[in-house]
């Protein structure tokens, strides 16, 4: 699915994992839309000070075991 289809606070991964468990460093939390960057500010689940900007059309995966 696309990142823009998720709700704020939803968890997602950047790579498909299938039946495998994901680690904390592979899970991101969708944040606010930044109008100056025209992208979503997303942070890693294990590090609240780490954030990255992702385009709304980026393909993300939500079907994993956390």
Phi, psi and omega in degrees: 000166180271149181301322182293345179278345179279158175270158177301132180094352178289147178268145177207162176238158181271341181237149176289142182237346180062235182272356183284150172281147178257154177269166182301325183287349180261357184253132179243158177244127180290132180247206182285157173276126180263112184291331179289322179274339185059040179213169178269135177270113184238141181245156177284148183292332184265353184216103186291342180269355181265126177217153177222153176262132178234143175291147180296338180270004179293135178281126179233165184237133181241358182262076179217164178260124183249000000 
